[in-house]
Amino acid sequence: MGLRALLVLLLLAGGLGAVLYFTDQKPETKKLSETAVLEGRTLSDSLRFRWQWLNRPPIEIARGADGRYRMAEPVADLASVARLKDIATSWDLAQMRKAPLALDDAGRAKAGLQSPELVFTAEWSDGVKSEVQVGAPGPLGDTRFLAVHGAVWEGPGSLLECLKVGVDDMRERSVFANAFTGANEVRVDMAMPGDRREVFHLKTKDGGWSLLAPIEGRADTVGATQFVTQVLSLRVDNFPSGVLRPPERVADIEVLARGGAGEETVKLWVENGQIFGRLPARGNIGFLSDSLQYAQIFENAPARLRARILVPMGDSAFENLVEAVVDPGQGRGERMHLQRTSPTADWRLHEPVEFATEPTPCQELAEAVQGLVAREFVDATDGKRPRAEDPRYGLVPQSRLSVSLRAAADQKATTLWFGAEFARGVETFVYCCRADEPDTVVAVQKGHVDTLRRSWLVYGQRRVVKQTAGIDRIDLYQGQNTTAVRTFQIEAGKWTQVGAPGNRDEVGNVVQEDLCDLRGDRLVDARPLGAASWAVQLMRKGGDQLDLIRVWDRGQDQLLLVQSGEPGPVAFELNKRLSSDLRAFWK
């Protein structure tokens, strides 16, 4: 290649490099017609930023050694992450366009920038510092004049709106830096009535939560998640002015949390349901939280966790429970078995007899299951282990009540044992444990256990007859006789007794008001009963049989028992008024 050609190539390369160099150069910001307010930088990368409203003290936010932003002025405290996100979003995305005003005294006067309404300053680690002065509203009303980068611009009004916050608004309201997603251990030590204290201690293990206190063992996933989430969600409602001095007594609640944000310990005191305490990691700043948070976090959340220790049935046992077996034990009553095919299906009694059920007592049973909250935990170490074998608690086979419960999503039922009763103040409790955790004995309220102990007769449906066809005739049979001893029927619109003078309108009243839709007051076990005393055949006038009611008359001072259709294991006791009215048929 010749020298001349080589020189031409060198000149071309140099020219191309020059073109590339100059086209890559960023033009001066003030010469642009439109650009980003922060020139493409973000506040989340800044070392510090501050703003000052006209005639107000400034608020300054600076990045700490741990990378978290803290308020440096007018008070020193951790800055609110939520507020910072709002501010960063508004300023990072803000665009501005050049205004037809010069950055001189006349232009400043027209743009309201002689005494800016707000001055915002941000500084980054590479030494770049940006100051934005915010002036009067723009001609369209939704913009603001800005003085920045040596020119006058129009920017969005949101730059001002996001900074209309008070000092306390900029302070972090979360008491704990650890959130549920990063926490691996939570311990709550609470004062209880009667100078007792209760500890709930949970720690992650093999990807799930385990209980270390009040017992050691599994923790229901949903219950543990709700408890930890509630505790770590404690928020500040008010930062009192001055120094908050806690009472000179042991803290009512002490919370320890460990996780990605390190270890945190917060001591809390309670007065009239209101929580107050200090934040050690934030210079012992005092704070207050309202009574609603106290109830949700330190009453409701522990109650749900206690409930799930026994029965992991979700927030509503009525919506989840599909099977219940109550076994009083040999010689102490009959085993009862209730079941439904799905949470939306009707319950049915399967043991000791097959029978339909009333919805109300079934719902009461589900509510009793929901109420099986572990109110106390037995921690005695001076007796037999596992504790269920200690006769003091009445959980041995010869004295315990066994209840098995299954939710729709469960393949296997959870079995609970209930034992001896004991009083604590004005309340009465029953010792209880799970069959698969015999060393974990707790106390539950007696009222819920009493509901579970109820006889199977409480659950059966009480409808005896539901007859929609018109009843025109009644044949009355005594004992096992197959010939009617009395017949009542309608003649010329009046009820009469065949073969007897006069009308029997009182019989018609009983038929129309009671027998066509007959319900018993309560169920009675019919298996020990002998033959019925009477039979009442409901008929059409032409002789069509509609229904047969068997009646047991056990004496004038006793209520009548009735049963319809085919003989079965259940009879129904009538009330006093209906017993008297029906007896009048054969008197």
JOTAZI-V895287 format. One line per field, one symbol per residue. ss: DSSP state (H for helix, E for strand, C for the rest). phi: phi as a letter, one per 40 degrees, with the letter a starting at -180 (. if undefined). A space follows every 50 residues. Layout:
ss=???
phi=???
This chain:
ss=CCHHHHHHHHHHHHHHHHHHHHHHCCCCHHHCCEEECCCCCCHHHEEEEE EEECCCCCEEEEECCCCCEEEEECCCEEECHHHHHHHHHHHHHCEEEECC CCCCHHHHHHHCCCCCCEEEEEEECCCCEEEEEEEEECCCCCEEEEEECC EEEEEECHHHHCCCCCCHHHECCECCCCCHHHEEEEEEEEEECCCEEEEE EEEEECCEEEEEECCCEECCHHHHHHHHHHHHCCECCECCCCCCCCCCCC CCEEEEEEECCEEEEEEEEEECCEEEEEEHHHCCEEEEECHHHHHHHHHH HHHHHHHHHHCCCCCCHHHHEEEEEEECCCCCCCCEEEECCCCCCCCEEE ECCCEEECHHHHHHHHHHHHCCCCCEECCCCCCCCCHHHCHHHCCCCCCC EEEEEEECCCCCCEEEEEEEEEEECCEEEEEEEECCEEEEEEEEEHHHHH HHHCCHHHCECCEEEECCCCCCEEEEEECCCCCCCEEEEEECCEEEECCC CCECHHHHHHHHHHHCEEECCEEEECCCCCCCCEEEEEECCCCCEEEEEE EECCCCCCCCEEEECCCCCEEEECCHHHHHHHHCCCC
phi=.cccccccccccccccccccccccccccdccccaacdcfgcbcccccaaa aacdgbccbbbbccccgccbccbcbcacccccccccccccccccbbbccc bccbcccccccgbcbdcabbbbbbccgcbbbbbbbcccccgbbbcbbafg abbbbcccccdcbcbccccccccccbccbdcbcbabbbbbcbdgfbbbbb bbacafgbcbcbacbbicbddccccccccccccdbccabccgccbcccac dcbbbbbbiccgbbbbbbbbbfgccaabbdcbgfccabbccccdcccbbc ccccccccccbcbgcbcccbcbaabbbchdgbhccbbbabcacbcccacb bcbcacbccccccccccccccccccabcbcbcbcbccccccccgbcdcbc bbbbbbcccccbccbbbbbccabbgcbbbbcaacccbcccbbbbccdccd cccdcccccccbccbbbccccbabbbbbfccbbccabbacbfgbcbccgb cgbbcccccccccbccacbccacbcccccccccabbccaccchccbabbc bbbchdcbccbbabgcdacbbbcccccccccccccbc
